Amino acid sequence: MRVCVIGTGYVGLVTGACLAHIGHDVICVDNNEEKVKLMKSGQSPIFEPGLSEIMQSAINTGKIEFSTDLAAGVTHGEILFIAVGTPPLPTGESDTRYVEAVARGIGVNLNGGYKVIVNKSTVPIGSGDWVRMIVLDGIAERQKTLVPAGGVAIDENLPEITAQFDVVSNPEFLREGSAVYDTFNPDRIVLGGNSQKAIALMKELYAPIVERQYAVDQSLAPVPVLATDLSSAEMIKYAANAFLATKISFINEVANICDRVGADVTQVAKGIGLDSRIGNKFLQAGIGWGGSCFPKDVSALIHTADDYGYEAQLMKASVSVNERQRLIALEKLQQVLKILKGKTVGLLGLTFKPDTDDLRDAPALNLIEQLNRLGAKVKAYDPIVSQTGLRHGISGVLVETDAERLADGCDALVLVTEWQQFSTLDYVKMAKLMNHAVIIDGRNFLNPEEMVRAGFQYVGIGR
């Protein structure tokens, strides 16, 4: 099938590359010329395991193209994905101006042939009908350019622009760091829409994935496909992320109680995770959640509830717990080192989670800000950030090129991001390089006994 993906961020680029990989003809459109040039050369503008290889393969087979020409993309695609960002506004609302601009642009360039316009961006509930309205406005805008002020068509034989299209909501459930894997091995595919024809085309698009042709385990049953109305599909995305964020905030609150009563939250999490009604995922206590999805989506859902006269108290509490949890490492540093002024603290990891280069709303940024405020010198090492130009966008921290340089002269280390590489560092050597061999394990990732044998004073979260 012919596909156009508009927007090449984490969601758009992964979606476009993976659809090309399974045999569809894809054009990815972005208005950033430098980014498009980079992608045309086969390089990914983001770090995502497996993405560069998939891109290069699709380029070699001619299944994917990159362009700044929206009109060409709209003309090409039977299915048009809107995958631009919807960043949060200070009020907590989602900023939908980019979605609006794309929808209007689609309308201006839509002419002839049936199209399915797919909301892949995480958009406020009710946006499906809103996008349809904006597309129709774009069509009307184009029609006006063909008719002069007197109301007589430039060419009386020129037919009125007629465009047949339907809007579908197809929320993404991709985890940064495993987005390619998640695309080929999804738990479910959600399709929201009011048109049987549009839903049927979307099922045809995803058929190879639904049938597990590209799954790690191809013997599994087909991927469940849930067809709903537009609003329910949009709500599913928000509800899923809000629930997962709340689950993390819950175990973090339990961890804080464990600290006070002498229990070990890792054992508690294992015990409750064995309950099939609860499950063991998202029960890792630590210094809180961040990134581009959880904070934005929970805030947007809270704001939507407020708009409709309902106070989402549980979700507000989840946000409040998370805000406090981000400073738990700071409290533990103060308990061990007492005065932080004049001390040097090293951060192991900067990104909000491993296997990504994403620093958006990362807990590390809060730690850097607060440690600077308290007069500490802050150093950091991150396997990705230390090797890229991203470090130049961070203030108040010296980004080191390896873990041993980080440890040298530090009074304490804080493990912020649970990169797998951090499990095999030479901690014996690192401890000897430090002024005080203290480590705050902000993700309960390291083995306490091993760290003590390496010469560290180990402090976990709720352990």
BELURNOR-V669598 format. One record per pair of residues at least 12 apart in sequence whose C-alpha atoms are under 7 Angstrom apart, sorted by the first residue. I is the first residue (numbers start at 1). J is the second residue. D is the distance in Angstrom with one decimal. If there is no record, write none. Layout:
# BELURNOR-V669598
i: {I;I}
j: {J;J}
d: {D;D}
This chain:
# BELURNOR-V669598
i: {1;1;1;2;2;2;2;2;2;2;3;3;3;3;3;3;3;3;4;4;4;4;4;4;4;4;4;4;5;5;5;5;5;5;5;6;6;6;6;6;6;6;7;7;7;7;7;8;8;11;12;14;14;14;16;17;17;17;18;20;20;20;21;21;22;23;24;25;25;26;26;26;27;27;27;27;28;28;28;29;29;29;29;29;29;30;30;31;33;36;36;39;40;42;42;47;47;48;48;48;49;49;50;51;71;74;74;74;78;78;79;79;79;80;80;80;81;81;81;81;82;82;82;82;82;83;83;83;84;84;84;85;85;86;86;86;88;92;92;92;93;93;94;94;100;103;103;103;104;104;104;104;105;106;107;107;107;107;107;108;108;108;108;110;110;111;111;111;112;112;113;113;114;114;115;115;115;116;116;116;116;116;117;117;117;117;118;118;118;118;119;119;119;120;120;120;120;122;125;125;125;126;128;128;128;128;132;143;166;166;167;168;168;168;168;169;169;169;169;169;169;170;170;170;171;171;171;171;176;177;177;177;184;184;184;185;186;187;188;188;188;189;189;189;190;190;190;190;191;191;191;191;192;192;192;192;192;193;193;193;194;210;210;211;238;238;238;241;241;242;242;242;244;245;246;246;247;247;248;248;248;249;249;249;251;251;252;252;255;255;255;256;258;258;259;259;263;264;264;265;265;269;285;285;286;286;286;286;287;287;287;287;287;287;288;288;288;289;290;290;290;290;291;291;291;291;291;292;292;298;302;326;327;329;329;340;340;340;341;341;341;342;342;342;343;343;343;344;344;344;344;344;344;345;345;345;345;345;345;345;345;346;346;346;346;346;346;346;346;346;347;347;347;347;347;347;347;348;348;348;348;348;348;348;348;349;349;349;349;349;349;350;350;350;350;351;352;353;353;354;354;354;357;357;364;368;368;372;378;378;378;379;379;379;379;379;380;380;380;380;380;381;381;381;381;381;381;386;386;386;404;407;407;407;408;408;409;409;409;410;410;410;411;411;411;411;411;412;412;412;412;413;413;413;414;414;414;414;415;415;415;415;416;416;418;418;423;427;428;428;431;431;431;437;437;437;438;438;438;439;439;439;439;440;440;440;441;441;441;442;442;444;444}
j: {24;25;205;24;25;26;76;77;78;79;24;25;26;27;77;78;79;80;26;27;28;73;74;76;77;79;80;81;27;28;29;80;81;82;83;28;29;30;81;82;83;84;29;30;82;83;84;28;30;83;83;51;179;180;28;54;55;58;54;58;63;64;54;58;208;63;63;63;64;63;64;65;64;65;66;73;65;66;67;66;67;68;69;70;73;67;68;68;68;66;67;66;66;55;56;356;357;177;355;356;177;178;180;180;109;106;109;110;115;116;115;116;117;116;117;118;117;118;119;120;99;118;119;120;121;119;120;121;98;99;121;98;121;121;122;123;296;299;300;303;300;303;124;300;134;131;134;135;134;135;137;138;138;135;135;136;137;138;139;138;139;141;142;139;163;161;162;163;162;163;163;164;164;165;164;165;166;165;166;167;168;198;165;166;167;168;167;168;169;170;168;169;170;169;170;171;172;171;231;234;235;231;167;168;169;230;167;161;195;198;193;191;192;193;230;191;192;193;230;233;234;190;191;192;190;233;234;237;356;354;355;356;209;214;215;215;223;223;223;224;225;224;225;226;225;226;227;233;226;227;228;233;227;228;229;230;233;228;229;230;229;222;223;223;297;298;301;294;297;294;297;298;282;294;315;318;282;283;282;283;285;318;321;322;283;285;285;286;285;461;462;462;462;463;462;463;463;462;463;462;463;283;443;461;442;443;444;461;325;326;328;329;442;443;322;325;326;322;352;361;362;363;352;359;360;361;362;360;361;315;315;363;367;440;442;374;375;376;374;375;376;375;376;377;376;377;411;376;377;378;410;411;412;376;377;378;379;410;411;412;413;378;379;380;406;407;410;412;413;414;379;380;381;413;414;415;416;380;381;382;413;414;415;416;417;380;381;382;415;416;417;364;382;416;417;417;417;417;418;417;418;419;384;385;416;396;397;396;396;397;398;397;398;399;400;406;397;398;399;400;406;399;400;401;402;403;406;399;400;401;430;430;433;434;433;434;433;434;435;434;435;436;434;435;436;437;438;436;437;438;439;438;439;440;439;440;441;442;440;441;442;443;442;443;443;445;446;454;454;455;454;455;456;455;456;457;456;457;458;456;457;458;459;458;459;460;459;460;461;460;461;460;461}
d: {5.0;6.1;6.9;6.1;4.9;6.1;6.4;4.8;5.3;6.7;6.9;6.0;4.7;6.4;4.4;5.9;5.0;6.0;5.7;4.8;5.8;5.4;6.6;6.9;4.9;6.3;4.8;6.1;6.3;4.7;6.1;6.0;4.6;6.4;6.7;5.9;4.7;6.2;6.0;5.2;5.6;6.7;6.0;5.2;6.8;5.0;4.6;6.9;6.2;6.5;5.0;6.8;7.0;6.5;6.4;6.3;5.5;6.9;7.0;5.9;5.3;5.9;6.5;5.7;7.0;6.9;6.6;4.8;6.1;6.0;4.7;6.4;5.7;4.8;5.7;6.0;6.2;4.9;6.3;5.9;4.9;5.3;6.6;6.2;6.7;6.5;5.2;5.1;6.5;6.0;6.2;6.8;6.0;6.4;5.3;5.7;5.7;5.5;6.8;6.0;6.3;6.7;6.5;6.5;5.5;6.4;6.6;6.7;5.1;6.5;5.8;4.8;6.1;6.1;4.8;5.9;6.1;4.7;6.2;6.2;7.0;6.0;5.2;5.6;6.2;7.0;5.1;4.7;6.4;6.3;5.9;6.8;6.5;7.0;6.7;6.9;5.6;5.0;5.5;6.1;5.1;6.1;6.9;6.1;6.8;6.1;5.9;5.2;5.5;5.1;6.8;4.6;6.5;6.3;4.3;6.0;6.9;4.1;4.6;4.5;5.0;6.6;5.2;6.9;6.4;6.4;6.5;5.5;6.6;5.6;6.9;6.6;4.8;5.4;6.5;4.6;6.7;5.6;5.1;6.0;7.0;6.0;6.9;6.1;4.8;6.2;5.8;4.8;5.7;6.4;6.2;4.8;6.0;6.7;5.4;5.4;6.4;6.6;5.6;5.4;6.2;5.6;6.3;7.0;6.7;6.1;6.5;6.5;6.8;6.4;6.6;6.7;5.5;4.8;6.8;5.8;4.7;6.4;5.9;6.2;6.6;5.8;5.0;6.4;6.6;7.0;6.8;6.0;6.2;6.7;4.4;5.1;5.9;5.8;5.4;5.3;6.9;6.6;5.7;5.0;5.8;6.4;4.8;6.2;5.9;4.9;6.1;6.5;6.1;4.8;6.2;6.5;5.7;4.6;4.7;4.3;5.0;6.4;4.9;4.8;6.1;5.3;4.7;6.8;5.7;6.9;6.5;5.8;6.7;6.8;6.9;5.2;6.7;6.3;6.9;5.2;6.4;6.9;5.7;5.9;6.9;5.6;6.0;5.9;5.8;5.7;4.9;6.4;6.4;6.4;4.1;5.6;5.0;6.9;4.5;6.3;6.5;5.9;4.3;5.2;5.8;5.9;6.5;6.8;5.1;4.5;6.6;5.9;5.2;4.8;6.5;6.9;5.5;6.7;5.3;5.5;5.5;6.7;5.8;5.2;5.2;6.4;5.6;6.9;5.0;5.1;5.8;5.7;6.7;6.9;6.8;5.9;6.9;6.7;6.5;6.3;6.6;5.6;5.8;4.2;4.9;6.0;5.3;6.9;5.0;6.2;6.1;5.7;4.6;5.9;4.9;5.3;7.0;6.9;6.3;5.1;6.2;5.6;5.9;5.1;5.7;5.9;4.6;5.3;6.1;6.6;6.2;6.3;4.6;6.2;6.2;4.4;6.4;5.8;4.9;6.0;6.4;6.0;5.4;6.3;7.0;6.0;4.6;5.6;6.6;6.8;5.7;4.4;6.6;5.2;4.6;5.4;5.8;6.6;6.4;6.6;6.6;5.6;6.9;6.1;5.9;4.9;6.1;6.5;6.5;6.6;6.8;6.6;6.9;5.0;6.4;5.3;4.6;5.8;6.9;6.4;6.8;6.2;4.8;5.9;6.3;5.8;5.2;6.4;6.1;6.0;6.3;6.3;6.5;5.5;5.6;5.5;6.0;5.7;4.7;5.3;6.3;4.8;5.5;4.9;5.7;6.9;6.1;5.1;4.6;6.7;6.8;6.3;6.2;4.6;5.6;6.2;4.7;6.2;5.7;4.6;6.0;6.4;6.2;5.0;5.2;6.8;5.4;6.6;6.5;6.3;6.5;5.9;4.5;6.5;7.0;6.0;6.3;6.7;4.8;6.2;5.4;4.7;6.2;6.5;6.3;5.3;6.2;6.3;4.8;5.9;6.0;4.8;6.9;6.5;6.3;5.7;6.3}
